Amino acid sequence: MYENGLAHRLTKQGYAVTQQSQLQVFDEDHFLLGTLEMDLVVENEIIIELKAVKNLTNEHVAQLLGYLRATRKEHGLLINFGNPKLQIKKYILSKDL
């Protein structure tokens, strides 16, 4: 529900939005390790991970940072709709890392 609503609003404002974007992850031997599924990717630049939990945890942050590293994107947002006060955290990952 939150994902569809946010995707709709962003699209309505003219942004290109991909929902449930999948990325296959391979090791150095080209063996498929698994598939990452990102909630939203905006303008093919910003990864948005959505949660509906009481409190964000280090695991939620690690998940978003893992997506940023795997895609080599710099900008990510972690948005939590489950807290009485909407939580939005922005993360910037240097391309040098």
Helices and strands as residue ranges (DSSP letters): H 2-12, E 17-26, E 32-42, E 46-51, H 58-71, E 75-80, E 87-92
